[in-house]
Amino acid sequence: MSHPPDHGVSRRSFLKGSAVAGIASTGITAATKAAAGPPVPDSFGPGEHEISLLVNGAKKQVKVETRTTLLDALRDHMDLTGAKKICDRGACGGCTVLVDGEPSNSCLMLAMDAVGSEVRTVESLANGDDAHPLVKNFVKCDALQCGFCTPGMVMSSIACLEKRGKPTPDQMRQDLSGNLCRCGTYGRVMEAITKTANGENK
């Protein structure tokens, strides 16, 4: 008894075809990845990685682990200890710095994430014995007691002034809402901001 000719695709030929197609597509994908080049940065593995940060107008080369926060990089690698490590969870604002002009909790930001941005710390507000008018008004208005929260409070206040010019009390309260002062000097902080906005610098 003769069998009719099989004009369909056999299981064996289907598997062979699939294997060839898979090998070909793998080669194309590998070639595409090779042409694209390695990712940048090329590794996030263990150990230290050298990065460049723009801090207070100067480029700083530091070696940090991928888990290093911007706060720890500033304090431990650059000796910029103005930003305070208090709650270490972004709740108090004591570590506030400006990143591209915006107040940021440096304890919540990785140092690697600050690459390519401009970072300003409270140290940028003094040049020898000469200080920014806001700093002088903080002293004049007695806007600090223990002083531990003050650097972060000053940086948030600077951002408020630069953003709003002459902020209203409601705007000040909004912009300072992320900064806690256990000594309760909020009213005097707002007074210092107001004096600075009005050009009272002495």
C-alpha positions as CSV (number, residue, x, y, z in Angstrom):
1,M,0.0,0.0,0.0
2,S,1.5,3.3,-1.0
3,H,1.3,6.5,1.1
4,P,0.3,9.8,-0.5
5,P,3.1,12.3,-0.8
6,D,3.4,14.6,2.3
7,H,3.3,18.2,1.1
8,G,3.3,19.7,4.7
9,V,6.2,20.5,7.1
10,S,7.5,17.6,9.1
11,R,8.3,18.0,12.8
12,R,12.0,17.4,12.2
13,S,12.2,20.1,9.5
14,F,10.3,22.6,11.6
15,L,12.7,22.1,14.6
16,K,15.7,22.5,12.3
17,G,14.3,25.7,10.8
18,S,13.6,27.1,14.3
19,A,17.1,26.3,15.5
20,V,18.7,28.1,12.4
21,A,16.5,31.1,12.9
22,G,17.3,31.3,16.6
23,I,21.1,31.2,15.9
24,A,20.8,33.9,13.3
25,S,18.7,36.2,15.5
26,T,21.2,35.7,18.4
27,G,24.0,36.7,16.1
28,I,22.2,39.8,14.9
29,T,21.4,40.8,18.6
30,A,25.0,40.3,19.6
31,A,26.3,42.4,16.7
32,T,23.8,45.2,17.5
33,K,24.9,45.3,21.2
34,A,28.6,45.3,20.1
35,A,28.0,48.2,17.8
36,A,26.1,50.2,20.5
37,G,29.2,49.9,22.9
38,P,29.2,49.3,26.6
39,P,26.8,51.1,28.9
40,V,27.9,54.2,30.7
41,P,29.0,54.0,33.4
42,D,30.4,50.6,32.5
43,S,29.9,48.9,35.8
44,F,28.0,49.2,39.1
45,G,29.8,46.4,40.8
46,P,31.3,46.2,44.2
47,G,34.2,48.4,45.3
48,E,34.8,52.1,44.6
49,H,34.2,54.0,41.4
50,E,35.8,57.4,40.6
51,I,33.3,60.1,39.7
52,S,33.4,63.8,39.1
53,L,31.1,66.1,41.0
54,L,30.6,69.9,40.6
55,V,30.4,71.2,44.1
56,N,30.3,74.9,44.9
57,G,31.6,75.8,41.5
58,A,34.6,73.4,41.6
59,K,35.0,70.0,40.1
60,K,35.8,67.3,42.7
61,Q,37.1,63.8,41.9
62,V,36.1,61.3,44.5
63,K,36.1,57.5,44.8
64,V,32.8,56.2,46.1
65,E,30.9,53.0,46.3
66,T,27.6,52.8,44.4
67,R,25.7,52.9,47.7
68,T,27.4,56.1,48.9
69,T,25.0,58.9,49.5
70,L,25.7,62.5,48.4
71,L,25.7,63.5,52.1
72,D,28.4,61.0,52.9
73,A,30.4,61.9,49.8
74,L,30.3,65.6,50.9
75,R,31.2,65.0,54.5
76,D,33.6,62.0,54.3
77,H,35.3,62.6,51.0
78,M,35.3,66.4,50.6
79,D,35.4,67.6,54.2
80,L,32.2,69.7,53.6
81,T,30.5,69.1,57.0
82,G,27.9,71.9,56.8
83,A,25.2,69.5,55.7
84,K,24.2,67.6,58.9
85,K,23.5,63.9,59.2
86,I,20.6,63.8,61.6
87,C,17.7,61.5,60.8
88,D,19.4,60.0,57.7
89,R,15.9,59.3,56.2
90,G,14.9,62.6,54.6
91,A,12.5,63.7,57.4
92,C,14.4,66.6,59.1
93,G,16.0,68.6,56.3
94,G,19.3,69.0,58.2
95,C,21.2,67.7,55.2
96,T,19.6,70.0,52.6
97,V,21.8,71.1,49.7
98,L,20.8,72.7,46.4
99,V,21.1,70.4,43.3
100,D,20.6,72.5,40.2
101,G,19.0,75.1,42.3
102,E,16.5,72.9,44.0
103,P,16.6,71.9,47.7
104,S,17.4,68.2,48.1
105,N,17.9,65.9,51.0
106,S,21.4,64.7,50.4
107,C,21.0,61.7,52.6
108,L,18.4,60.3,50.1
109,M,20.5,61.0,47.0
110,L,23.3,58.7,45.7
111,A,26.5,60.5,45.0
112,M,26.5,58.9,41.5
113,D,23.1,60.5,40.8
114,A,24.6,63.9,41.3
115,V,27.1,63.5,38.4
116,G,26.4,66.2,35.8
117,S,24.5,68.4,38.3
118,E,25.6,71.5,40.1
119,V,25.6,71.0,43.9
120,R,25.7,73.9,46.3
121,T,26.3,73.5,50.1
122,V,26.1,76.0,52.9
123,E,29.9,76.5,52.6
124,S,29.3,78.3,49.3
125,L,27.7,81.2,51.3
126,A,30.9,82.4,52.9
127,N,34.1,83.8,51.6
128,G,36.5,84.1,54.4
129,D,34.9,86.5,57.0
130,D,32.4,87.7,54.4
131,A,29.1,85.9,54.5
132,H,25.9,86.0,52.4
133,P,23.3,88.6,53.5
134,L,20.9,85.8,54.5
135,V,23.5,84.3,56.9
136,K,24.1,87.7,58.4
137,N,20.4,88.2,58.9
138,F,20.1,84.7,60.5
139,V,22.6,86.0,63.1
140,K,21.0,89.4,63.4
141,C,17.5,87.9,63.9
142,D,18.7,85.2,66.3
143,A,17.2,82.6,63.9
144,L,19.2,79.8,65.5
145,Q,19.6,78.4,68.9
146,C,21.5,75.0,69.0
147,G,22.3,75.7,65.3
148,F,22.3,72.0,64.2
149,C,19.4,72.4,61.7
150,T,20.6,75.8,60.6
151,P,22.7,74.9,57.5
152,G,19.8,73.0,56.0
153,M,17.4,75.7,57.0
154,V,19.6,78.4,55.3
155,M,19.8,76.4,52.1
156,S,16.1,76.0,51.9
157,S,15.7,79.7,52.6
158,I,18.2,80.6,49.9
159,A,16.2,78.5,47.4
160,C,13.0,80.3,48.6
161,L,14.6,83.7,47.9
162,E,16.0,82.7,44.6
163,K,12.8,81.2,43.4
164,R,10.3,83.9,44.7
165,G,12.3,87.1,45.2
166,K,10.0,88.5,47.9
167,P,8.2,85.5,49.3
168,T,5.0,85.8,51.3
169,P,4.7,84.2,54.7
170,D,2.6,81.4,53.2
171,Q,5.3,80.8,50.6
172,M,8.0,80.7,53.2
173,R,6.1,78.2,55.3
174,Q,5.6,76.0,52.2
175,D,9.3,76.2,51.2
176,L,10.5,75.5,54.7
177,S,8.1,72.7,55.4
178,G,10.7,70.1,54.9
179,N,13.0,71.5,57.6
180,L,12.5,70.8,61.2
181,C,13.8,73.0,64.1
182,R,13.4,71.5,67.5
183,C,14.2,74.9,69.0
184,G,11.2,76.5,67.3
185,T,12.9,79.4,65.6
186,Y,10.6,79.4,62.5
187,G,9.3,82.9,63.1
188,R,12.8,84.4,63.3
189,V,13.9,82.4,60.2
190,M,11.0,84.0,58.3
191,E,12.1,87.4,59.6
192,A,15.6,86.8,58.4
193,I,14.3,85.8,54.9
194,T,12.1,89.0,54.8
195,K,15.0,91.3,55.8
196,T,17.2,89.7,53.1
197,A,14.4,90.0,50.5
198,N,14.1,93.7,51.4
199,G,17.8,94.4,51.0
200,E,18.6,94.7,54.7
201,N,22.1,93.2,54.7
202,K,23.7,94.7,57.8
